[in-house]
Amino acid sequence: MSFLDFYSKPTRARLLIAFTDLTLFTRYCLAHPDEEVFNTIREYFLLHGQIVEEAGGVVIKHMGDAALIAFPQERAEAGILALKKLRDESDLWLRERGMRSRLQVKVHFGEAIVGEVGTPGWKRKDIYGESVNLAATLPGSGFSMSPQAFRTLGPEARTFFKKHTPPITYIAREDSH
């Protein structure tokens, strides 16, 4: 059971919201048979889901090689650290398979509407709102985090990130500007 299961009707909630996306994945898809692509992404998303769920988050949905992820407010710091771990372990996982892709992670903290959407025969929990759009459009090619997300971190966790301008975002310390 995830924290989203507690929302039985559309509700405004404060969430840590993240988008992940693999770079160069289209090239990989064009150079490999469909079955291989499917098996690779299926295996990759098992790693993805395990790291997110262990930190109290939920993979809301996959869109090709991308994912929308959310953590409840009380798990924001754990979520950010899990997303950094996800980026690092994903990049290693990709390299071990000879793939040139890297994981991009964009993280924002704010309010969103949580509720069920879908067709009459198939509904699922989803999140919508300005905060979701802000997370999706953060600049950066590695790990990017809004100031609102950065403020959820305690002093020790903040040491893993550095300020990047303009506009202000926080990136993993090992990423270049």
Rosetta blueprint (number, residue, H / E / L):
1 M L
2 S L
3 F H
4 L H
5 D H
6 F H
7 Y L
8 S L
9 K L
10 P L
11 T E
12 R E
13 A E
14 R E
15 L E
16 L E
17 I E
18 A E
19 F E
20 T E
21 D E
22 L E
23 T L
24 L L
25 F H
26 T H
27 R H
28 Y H
29 C H
30 L H
31 A H
32 H L
33 P L
34 D H
35 E H
36 E H
37 V H
38 F H
39 N H
40 T H
41 I H
42 R H
43 E H
44 Y H
45 F H
46 L H
47 L H
48 H H
49 G H
50 Q H
51 I H
52 V H
53 E H
54 E H
55 A L
56 G L
57 G L
58 V E
59 V E
60 I E
61 K E
62 H E
63 M E
64 G L
65 D L
66 A E
67 A E
68 L E
69 I E
70 A E
71 F E
72 P E
73 Q H
74 E H
75 R H
76 A H
77 E H
78 A H
79 G H
80 I H
81 L H
82 A H
83 L H
84 K H
85 K H
86 L H
87 R H
88 D H
89 E H
90 S H
91 D H
92 L H
93 W H
94 L H
95 R H
96 E H
97 R L
98 G L
99 M L
100 R L
101 S L
102 R L
103 L E
104 Q E
105 V E
106 K E
107 V E
108 H E
109 F E
110 G E
111 E E
112 A E
113 I E
114 V E
115 G E
116 E E
117 V E
118 G E
119 T E
120 P L
121 G L
122 W E
123 K E
124 R E
125 K E
126 D E
127 I E
128 Y E
129 G L
130 E H
131 S H
132 V H
133 N H
134 L H
135 A H
136 A H
137 T L
138 L L
139 P L
140 G L
141 S L
142 G L
143 F E
144 S E
145 M E
146 S L
147 P H
148 Q H
149 A H
150 F H
151 R L
152 T L
153 L L
154 G L
155 P H
156 E H
157 A H
158 R H
159 T L
160 F L
161 F E
162 K E
163 K E
164 H E
165 T L
166 P L
167 P L
168 I L
169 T E
170 Y E
171 I E
172 A E
173 R L
174 E L
175 D L
176 S L
177 H L
